[in-house]
Amino acid sequence: MVRITHSTESSARPLPVADWDADHNVPVATQAEAEAGTNTDTVMTPQRTAQAIAALGQEGPAGPQGPEGPAGPTGAQGPQGDTGATGAQGPEGPAGADGADGLDGATGPQGPEGPTGATGATGATGPAGADGADGQNVTITTFTDQALFDSATPGALELAVLLDA
């Protein structure tokens, strides 16, 4: 900001008073605004004017050296100012591109054996087996009387059966 005091001189285009603060500070053009020459609502300091001329105009040949002017009066030194507050940090920039994939690491040790899985589905029926050897005959004796059944003693290849009467 630049502090501007009121003057009775008229200018070609006054700055909007709405842009001034209570201490009569008015907005100053940035270097980009000065070089672009498009913002007419800010003040151009001598530095910004020189930057705009350097960016937009072509420098002409140097003119002849003028005569030395008279010495000016010596001014009193004013109080030394303090350093201004540090400005706020700007917004975070965009994320960078992903890097290349890294190399594969070494194979780690084998882990412990896991639990036994669930029983799988029953498979298809296999082919019929070969015929077995011939069996032996069995003698089956049936009883309807409990006492006779209890007293029977079947031998080898004999079966005693009690039938309900």
GUVOFI-199528 format. One line per field, with one value per residue: residue number from 0; chain; x, y, z of N, C-alpha, C in turn. Coordinates in Angstrom, 2 decimals. Layout:
num = [NUM:...]
cadena = [A:...]
nc1 = [X:...]
nc2 = [Y:...]
nc3 = [Z:...]
cac1 = [X:...]
cac2 = [Y:...]
cac3 = [Z:...]
cc1 = [X:...]
cc2 = [Y:...]
cc3 = [Z:...]
# end
This chain:
num = [0:1:2:3:4:5:6:7:8:9:10:11:12:13:14:15:16:17:18:19:20:21:22:23:24:25:26:27:28:29:30:31:32:33:34:35:36:37:38:39:40:41:42:43:44:45:46:47:48:49:50:51:52:53:54:55:56:57:58:59:60:61:62:63:64:65:66:67:68:69:70:71:72:73:74:75:76:77:78:79:80:81:82:83:84:85:86:87:88:89:90:91:92:93:94:95:96:97:98:99:100:101:102:103:104:105:106:107:108:109:110:111:112:113:114:115:116:117:118:119:120:121:122:123:124:125:126:127:128:129:130:131:132:133:134:135:136:137:138:139:140:141:142:143:144:145:146:147:148:149:150:151:152:153:154:155:156:157:158:159:160:161:162:163:164]
cadena = [A:A:A:A:A:A:A:A:A:A:A:A:A:A:A:A:A:A:A:A:A:A:A:A:A:A:A:A:A:A:A:A:A:A:A:A:A:A:A:A:A:A:A:A:A:A:A:A:A:A:A:A:A:A:A:A:A:A:A:A:A:A:A:A:A:A:A:A:A:A:A:A:A:A:A:A:A:A:A:A:A:A:A:A:A:A:A:A:A:A:A:A:A:A:A:A:A:A:A:A:A:A:A:A:A:A:A:A:A:A:A:A:A:A:A:A:A:A:A:A:A:A:A:A:A:A:A:A:A:A:A:A:A:A:A:A:A:A:A:A:A:A:A:A:A:A:A:A:A:A:A:A:A:A:A:A:A:A:A:A:A:A:A:A:A]
nc1 = [0.84:0.34:0.65:-1.52:-2.04:-4.65:-5.20:-5.63:-5.35:-6.58:-6.92:-6.53:-8.03:-9.46:-8.64:-10.94:-12.65:-13.63:-11.71:-9.80:-8.41:-9.10:-6.87:-6.10:-4.71:-3.99:-4.55:-1.70:-0.29:0.70:3.77:3.14:0.61:1.38:3.05:1.22:-0.59:-3.36:-4.94:-6.70:-7.38:-5.52:-2.55:0.39:3.59:6.82:8.70:7.08:6.15:8.54:9.06:6.89:7.42:9.86:9.00:7.10:7.91:10.40:13.72:15.18:17.98:20.71:20.66:22.46:24.68:23.41:23.84:25.33:23.25:22.31:23.39:21.24:19.29:20.32:18.57:16.82:17.41:15.01:13.11:14.12:12.46:10.60:10.91:8.54:5.61:5.76:4.50:1.49:1.52:1.43:-1.05:-1.12:0.76:0.06:-0.19:2.64:3.75:3.31:5.93:8.37:7.86:9.24:12.03:11.51:11.34:13.36:12.54:10.52:10.59:9.03:5.68:3.69:1.88:-1.42:-4.87:-6.82:-8.77:-12.31:-14.27:-14.38:-16.71:-18.53:-17.08:-17.54:-19.11:-17.06:-15.73:-17.21:-16.15:-14.08:-15.50:-16.10:-14.77:-16.42:-18.91:-19.67:-22.15:-24.73:-26.47:-29.70:-31.64:-34.91:-36.83:-39.82:-40.37:-39.34:-37.91:-36.86:-35.22:-33.40:-32.05:-30.69:-27.65:-25.83:-23.68:-20.62:-21.01:-23.80:-26.96:-29.13:-32.46:-34.96:-38.34:-41.07:-44.14]
nc2 = [-1.18:2.31:5.50:8.11:11.56:14.02:16.12:19.23:19.26:18.13:14.88:12.69:10.36:9.62:7.45:4.98:5.95:4.07:2.10:3.05:3.01:3.79:5.30:6.52:4.87:3.42:0.89:-0.64:-1.29:-4.60:-6.13:-7.81:-6.78:-4.20:-4.71:-5.95:-3.93:-3.63:-3.17:-0.59:0.44:0.78:2.22:3.23:2.89:4.58:2.52:0.37:1.55:1.77:-0.97:-1.73:-0.24:-1.38:-3.96:-3.62:-1.64:-0.62:0.02:3.09:4.79:5.90:9.14:12.36:13.25:15.25:18.56:18.91:19.17:21.62:21.20:19.63:20.45:19.19:16.70:15.95:12.97:10.49:8.47:5.06:2.44:-0.54:-4.00:-5.40:-7.45:-10.96:-12.32:-14.19:-17.71:-19.11:-20.91:-24.51:-26.21:-28.04:-31.66:-33.73:-35.78:-39.39:-41.47:-43.78:-47.37:-49.21:-51.54:-55.12:-56.57:-58.78:-62.30:-63.26:-65.21:-68.51:-68.73:-69.92:-73.10:-73.07:-73.38:-76.46:-76.83:-76.67:-79.67:-80.92:-81.14:-84.22:-86.52:-87.83:-91.05:-93.87:-96.41:-99.74:-102.28:-105.30:-108.61:-110.24:-112.97:-116.17:-116.57:-118.18:-120.55:-119.86:-121.02:-120.28:-120.17:-119.89:-118.73:-118.74:-118.91:-117.72:-119.10:-121.34:-120.00:-118.77:-121.04:-121.99:-122.66:-121.38:-122.65:-122.41:-120.42:-120.27:-118.83:-117.55:-116.48:-114.61:-114.39:-112.14:-113.15]
nc3 = [0.00:-0.52:0.95:0.37:0.08:0.10:-2.71:-4.42:-7.08:-10.20:-11.59:-14.41:-14.09:-11.20:-8.41:-7.20:-4.31:-2.60:-2.50:-0.79:2.50:6.00:6.72:4.42:2.69:-0.38:-2.90:-4.51:-7.68:-8.67:-9.87:-12.02:-12.74:-13.50:-15.72:-17.40:-17.80:-17.49:-15.20:-13.95:-11.53:-9.54:-8.02:-9.73:-8.81:-9.03:-9.39:-10.31:-12.66:-14.12:-14.39:-15.99:-18.32:-19.03:-19.61:-21.64:-23.48:-25.93:-25.32:-25.98:-27.63:-25.56:-24.17:-24.29:-21.58:-19.03:-17.51:-14.23:-11.43:-8.85:-5.43:-3.08:-0.12:3.09:4.69:7.77:9.60:9.84:12.25:12.72:11.12:12.04:11.14:8.92:9.46:8.91:5.93:5.21:4.69:1.45:-0.57:-0.70:-3.15:-6.27:-6.29:-6.94:-9.74:-9.76:-8.63:-10.09:-9.98:-7.27:-6.68:-6.33:-3.10:-0.98:-0.66:2.00:5.14:5.34:6.38:9.26:9.19:7.99:9.24:8.87:6.01:5.08:4.49:1.25:-1.56:-2.28:-4.45:-7.83:-8.43:-8.50:-10.81:-10.98:-8.72:-8.87:-8.95:-5.86:-3.80:-3.60:-1.09:2.13:3.17:5.50:8.35:9.39:12.23:13.39:16.16:18.10:20.66:23.72:25.74:24.41:22.60:24.32:25.25:23.09:21.39:19.06:16.47:14.53:11.66:12.08:12.84:15.26:15.55:17.17:16.81:17.03:18.34]
cac1 = [0.00:1.01:-0.18:-1.81:-2.74:-5.56:-4.64:-6.67:-5.14:-7.42:-6.18:-7.32:-8.99:-9.15:-8.89:-12.20:-12.47:-14.00:-10.51:-8.95:-8.78:-9.30:-5.63:-5.86:-3.82:-4.66:-3.86:-0.61:-0.21:1.78:4.61:2.39:-0.41:2.05:3.52:0.06:-1.21:-4.81:-5.64:-6.73:-7.89:-4.42:-1.52:1.65:4.75:7.89:9.30:6.16:6.14:9.77:8.90:5.96:8.12:10.85:8.33:6.27:8.54:11.77:14.57:15.82:19.41:21.00:20.83:23.70:24.70:23.03:24.73:25.10:22.37:22.82:23.24:20.01:19.48:20.45:17.36:17.02:17.14:13.81:13.30:14.25:11.25:10.82:10.60:7.11:5.22:5.92:3.24:0.89:2.00:0.55:-1.73:-0.30:0.82:-0.53:0.58:3.55:3.44:3.74:7.27:8.46:7.76:10.51:12.43:10.91:12.16:13.75:11.48:10.54:10.53:7.73:4.83:3.21:0.84:-2.75:-5.82:-7.36:-9.94:-13.56:-14.34:-14.89:-17.90:-18.33:-16.74:-18.39:-18.98:-16.02:-16.16:-17.52:-14.99:-14.09:-16.31:-15.41:-14.73:-17.69:-19.08:-20.05:-23.55:-25.00:-27.73:-30.46:-32.71:-35.81:-37.57:-40.94:-40.46:-38.20:-37.13:-36.08:-34.21:-32.36:-31.29:-29.98:-26.24:-25.48:-22.31:-19.99:-21.85:-25.20:-27.55:-30.39:-33.28:-36.20:-39.40:-42.21:-45.30]
cac2 = [0.00:3.61:6.52:9.21:12.69:14.69:17.23:19.97:19.08:17.08:13.90:12.18:9.36:9.38:6.10:4.91:6.20:2.83:1.29:3.65:2.65:4.95:6.09:6.97:3.96:2.94:-0.29:-0.39:-2.34:-5.58:-6.10:-8.45:-5.84:-3.10:-5.18:-6.24:-2.65:-3.78:-2.80:0.86:0.80:0.77:3.23:2.74:3.55:4.73:1.21:-0.38:2.20:1.34:-2.38:-1.79:0.27:-2.38:-5.14:-3.30:-0.74:-0.92:1.09:3.89:5.05:6.78:10.56:12.95:13.55:16.63:19.23:18.55:20.11:22.14:20.30:19.85:20.61:17.96:16.47:15.28:11.53:10.07:7.28:3.81:1.61:-1.96:-4.89:-5.74:-8.82:-11.95:-12.57:-15.52:-18.74:-19.30:-22.21:-25.68:-26.44:-29.32:-32.88:-34.12:-37.05:-40.60:-41.94:-45.12:-48.48:-49.64:-52.93:-56.10:-56.90:-60.19:-63.19:-63.44:-66.60:-69.16:-68.57:-71.18:-73.79:-72.58:-74.40:-77.37:-76.26:-77.44:-80.85:-80.60:-81.87:-85.64:-86.71:-88.73:-92.48:-94.51:-97.62:-100.92:-103.10:-106.69:-109.53:-110.82:-114.44:-116.76:-116.63:-119.47:-120.62:-119.69:-121.62:-119.37:-120.87:-118.89:-119.19:-117.91:-119.13:-117.09:-120.10:-122.13:-119.10:-118.58:-122.27:-122.35:-122.29:-121.50:-123.01:-121.59:-120.18:-120.43:-117.62:-117.78:-115.27:-114.70:-113.63:-111.78:-113.93]
cac3 = [0.00:-0.53:1.61:-0.54:0.72:-0.83:-3.45:-5.14:-8.51:-10.77:-12.38:-15.53:-13.59:-9.78:-7.88:-6.45:-2.88:-1.89:-2.35:0.23:3.87:6.88:6.78:3.05:1.98:-1.58:-3.44:-5.45:-8.70:-8.58:-11.07:-13.13:-13.19:-14.18:-17.02:-18.24:-18.11:-17.60:-13.97:-13.84:-10.20:-8.58:-8.24:-10.28:-8.21:-10.04:-9.67:-11.16:-13.97:-14.81:-14.75:-17.12:-19.50:-19.42:-20.16:-22.81:-24.45:-26.36:-24.82:-27.03:-27.41:-24.43:-24.52:-23.77:-20.15:-18.71:-16.55:-12.84:-10.75:-7.58:-4.28:-2.34:1.33:3.86:5.51:9.06:9.52:10.60:13.09:11.97:11.21:12.36:10.01:8.85:9.82:7.85:5.24:5.38:3.77:0.31:-0.60:-1.05:-4.60:-6.70:-6.01:-8.02:-10.43:-9.06:-8.98:-10.70:-9.03:-6.69:-6.92:-5.43:-1.95:-0.82:-0.22:3.45:5.60:5.19:7.55:9.85:8.44:8.31:9.70:7.86:5.35:5.14:3.64:-0.08:-2.03:-2.61:-5.86:-8.63:-8.13:-9.29:-11.54:-10.15:-8.39:-9.36:-8.15:-4.71:-3.72:-3.18:0.35:2.70:3.57:6.92:8.76:10.24:12.97:13.97:17.34:18.53:22.11:24.39:26.48:23.45:22.05:25.33:25.46:21.85:21.30:17.65:16.17:13.49:10.51:12.43:13.40:15.94:15.50:17.92:16.13:17.88:17.94]
cc1 = [0.88:0.09:-0.30:-2.48:-3.59:-4.87:-5.78:-6.49:-6.05:-6.54:-7.10:-8.38:-8.65:-9.41:-10.21:-11.93:-12.80:-12.77:-9.58:-9.37:-8.86:-8.05:-5.22:-4.79:-4.59:-3.88:-2.83:-0.55:0.93:2.61:3.85:1.31:0.21:2.48:2.35:-0.63:-2.72:-5.58:-5.57:-7.23:-6.79:-3.40:-0.28:2.77:5.80:8.53:8.40:6.10:7.37:9.67:7.97:6.64:9.13:10.19:7.65:7.01:9.93:12.60:15.23:17.28:19.59:21.19:22.13:23.57:24.34:23.99:24.36:24.24:22.96:22.58:21.96:20.29:19.58:19.22:17.72:16.67:15.95:14.08:13.37:13.00:11.59:10.48:9.11:6.85:5.42:4.55:2.74:1.45:0.97:-0.10:-0.78:-0.37:0.22:0.39:1.46:3.13:3.94:5.14:7.23:8.35:9.16:10.81:11.72:11.88:12.49:12.56:11.62:10.46:9.11:6.96:4.35:2.08:-0.53:-3.67:-6.33:-8.64:-11.15:-13.50:-14.98:-16.11:-17.54:-18.09:-17.70:-18.12:-17.95:-16.55:-16.39:-16.26:-15.12:-14.95:-15.46:-15.44:-16.09:-17.74:-19.46:-21.50:-23.65:-26.35:-28.42:-31.59:-33.57:-36.57:-38.69:-41.12:-39.19:-37.33:-36.28:-34.94:-33.05:-31.49:-30.49:-28.54:-25.83:-24.00:-21.76:-20.91:-23.31:-25.66:-28.86:-31.13:-34.54:-37.20:-40.49:-43.43:-46.56]
cc2 = [1.24:4.59:7.70:10.32:13.36:15.87:17.93:19.84:17.97:16.14:13.37:11.19:9.10:7.93:6.09:5.06:4.95:1.95:1.84:3.14:3.92:5.83:6.61:6.13:3.40:1.76:0.09:-1.57:-3.30:-5.48:-6.70:-7.50:-4.67:-3.52:-5.48:-4.95:-2.69:-3.32:-1.29:1.33:0.78:1.84:2.55:3.54:3.75:3.40:0.41:0.22:1.78:-0.11:-2.53:-1.33:-0.77:-3.58:-4.82:-2.50:-1.21:0.28:1.79:4.09:6.01:8.20:11.09:13.25:15.00:17.24:18.83:19.62:20.57:21.12:20.66:19.99:19.25:17.83:15.78:13.81:11.20:8.83:6.02:2.97:0.17:-2.79:-5.24:-7.17:-9.75:-12.24:-13.99:-16.48:-18.94:-20.68:-23.32:-25.89:-27.79:-30.49:-33.21:-35.45:-38.23:-40.98:-43.33:-46.18:-48.86:-51.09:-53.85:-56.40:-58.38:-61.00:-63.41:-64.90:-67.16:-69.02:-69.91:-71.78:-73.31:-73.71:-75.25:-76.77:-77.17:-78.62:-80.46:-81.44:-83.31:-85.75:-87.68:-90.19:-93.10:-95.76:-98.78:-101.74:-104.53:-107.56:-110.11:-112.35:-114.95:-116.87:-118.04:-119.40:-120.50:-120.36:-120.66:-120.17:-119.79:-119.53:-118.21:-118.02:-118.60:-118.12:-120.93:-121.29:-118.93:-119.84:-122.68:-121.88:-122.46:-121.83:-122.04:-121.55:-120.50:-119.14:-117.97:-116.48:-115.50:-113.82:-113.30:-112.53:-113.14]
cc3 = [0.00:0.16:0.66:0.27:-0.34:-1.50:-4.16:-6.63:-9.02:-11.57:-13.47:-15.05:-12.13:-9.40:-7.13:-4.95:-2.08:-1.66:-1.27:1.59:4.71:6.95:5.40:2.34:0.79:-2.14:-4.50:-6.42:-8.40:-9.85:-12.25:-13.65:-13.97:-15.59:-17.97:-18.66:-18.18:-16.36:-13.82:-12.49:-9.14:-8.98:-8.80:-9.61:-9.29:-10.39:-10.60:-12.57:-14.77:-15.25:-15.95:-18.41:-19.99:-20.08:-21.48:-23.89:-24.83:-25.95:-26.00:-26.74:-26.23:-24.92:-23.94:-22.29:-19.95:-17.70:-15.13:-12.20:-9.43:-6.46:-3.54:-0.85:2.00:4.74:6.82:8.91:10.39:11.43:12.22:12.19:11.58:11.13:10.06:9.25:8.63:7.23:5.48:4.33:2.66:0.33:-1.05:-2.56:-4.97:-6.40:-7.21:-8.63:-9.60:-9.54:-9.59:-9.60:-8.55:-7.02:-5.93:-4.30:-1.92:-0.32:1.28:3.85:5.44:6.49:8.10:9.01:8.92:8.77:8.53:7.29:5.49:4.17:2.31:-0.43:-2.38:-4.10:-6.55:-8.25:-9.07:-10.01:-10.56:-9.92:-8.95:-8.44:-7.02:-4.75:-3.24:-1.67:0.80:3.10:5.08:7.20:9.70:10.87:13.61:15.12:17.58:20.04:22.74:25.08:25.54:22.86:23.01:25.48:24.23:21.93:19.86:17.48:15.12:12.30:10.78:13.06:14.01:15.97:16.26:17.22:17.12:17.38:18.06]
# end
